[in-house]
Amino acid sequence: MPPGPEGQAPLSIADDQDITSRKNTLDALEATQNRLEYLLTANPAVIYSFILTNNGYTLTFISRNVVKLTGFDPDEFLLDPTLWERCIHPEDSRGISSWVEALRQQGHLTLEYRFRHKDGQFLCGCAIRCVFLLPTRSGLRR
């Protein structure tokens, strides 16, 4: 190393930390995330979450296995907030329109309707069971 100003030896600081614990924690987190992803995609049910808003709802997550059922990629649902409702058969959509308010009041909801697959065909007997979980300080409650 070249000498510092006025011929002084350069200052060097070394920081030696054991990151084993941090690495183990990150590895465990990755394994947990991989297991959760497997459970979500191997499950025959499409798992999703949304936030109820004053104007309705905002979808925040939908599992990747939605592609198998609907032909639509999860991002298509997340980026287009009206996609799900537009795919419901017109004869079934009348009862669907008030689902947000019913979910708010009852805390749970079961809907059955025909859903238009991305290929244009209607899937019969799609059933949706919603359970409204309210956030609390200690987690979620029904």
JOPECOR-V558647 format. One record per residue. RES is the residue in one small letter. PSI is psi in radians with two decimals (none if undefined). D_CENTER is the distance of its C-alpha to the mean C-alpha in Angstrom with 1 decimal. Layout:
BEGIN
RES	PSI	D_CENTER
RES	PSI	D_CENTER
END
This chain:
BEGIN
m	2.44	52.8
p	2.65	55.0
p	2.69	56.5
g	-2.92	55.0
p	2.52	56.8
e	0.56	60.5
g	0.14	60.5
q	2.69	58.2
a	2.45	55.9
p	2.60	52.3
l	2.31	49.9
s	2.29	47.2
i	2.26	44.4
a	2.43	42.5
d	1.87	39.4
d	1.97	38.9
q	2.52	35.9
d	2.00	34.7
i	0.28	31.0
t	-0.81	30.9
s	-0.76	29.0
r	-0.74	26.4
k	-0.74	26.1
n	-0.70	25.8
t	-0.78	23.0
l	-0.68	21.1
d	-0.72	21.9
a	-0.70	20.7
l	-0.77	17.4
e	-0.74	17.0
a	-0.70	18.2
t	-0.75	15.7
q	-0.72	12.7
n	-0.71	14.5
r	-0.75	15.1
l	-0.77	11.6
e	-0.73	10.6
y	-0.82	13.9
l	-0.66	13.4
l	-0.68	10.1
t	-0.47	12.0
a	-0.36	15.4
n	2.35	14.6
p	-0.31	16.1
a	2.51	13.7
v	2.17	10.6
i	2.33	7.9
y	2.87	5.7
s	2.70	5.7
f	2.86	8.0
i	2.23	10.9
l	2.32	14.3
t	3.06	16.7
n	-0.52	20.4
n	0.07	20.1
g	-1.88	17.6
y	2.82	13.8
t	2.10	11.1
l	2.29	7.9
t	-0.34	5.2
f	2.53	2.1
i	2.33	4.7
s	2.67	6.5
r	-0.38	9.4
n	-0.02	12.0
v	-0.47	11.7
v	-0.75	14.3
k	-0.67	16.8
l	-0.78	16.8
t	-0.32	16.7
g	-0.17	17.7
f	2.45	15.1
d	2.59	12.8
p	-0.69	9.0
d	-0.52	10.3
e	-0.68	12.9
f	-0.69	10.9
l	-0.60	9.1
l	-0.34	12.6
d	1.65	14.6
p	-0.27	13.9
t	-0.04	16.8
l	-0.88	16.2
w	-0.88	15.1
e	-0.59	18.1
r	-0.40	20.4
c	-0.10	20.0
i	2.37	21.1
h	2.38	24.8
p	-0.62	27.0
e	-0.41	28.9
d	-0.30	25.8
s	-0.37	24.2
r	-0.77	26.8
g	-0.31	25.4
i	-0.50	21.8
s	-0.48	22.7
s	0.26	23.1
w	-0.61	20.1
v	-0.81	18.5
e	-0.70	21.8
a	-0.68	22.3
l	-0.72	19.0
r	-0.76	20.1
q	-0.74	23.5
q	-0.45	23.0
g	-0.14	19.8
h	2.85	18.9
l	2.46	19.4
t	2.23	20.0
l	2.55	20.4
e	2.34	22.1
y	2.96	22.6
r	2.40	23.3
f	2.33	20.6
r	2.03	21.9
h	2.80	20.8
k	-0.48	20.7
d	-0.01	24.2
g	-0.28	25.4
q	2.54	26.1
f	2.33	24.9
l	2.20	23.3
c	2.58	25.0
g	0.42	23.8
c	2.20	20.1
a	2.42	19.3
i	2.28	16.4
r	2.08	16.4
c	2.37	14.6
v	2.14	15.2
f	2.01	15.0
l	2.17	14.5
l	2.28	16.4
p	2.47	16.0
t	3.06	19.3
r	-0.58	20.9
s	0.15	20.7
g	-2.38	17.1
l	2.59	15.9
r	2.71	18.4
r	none	18.7
END
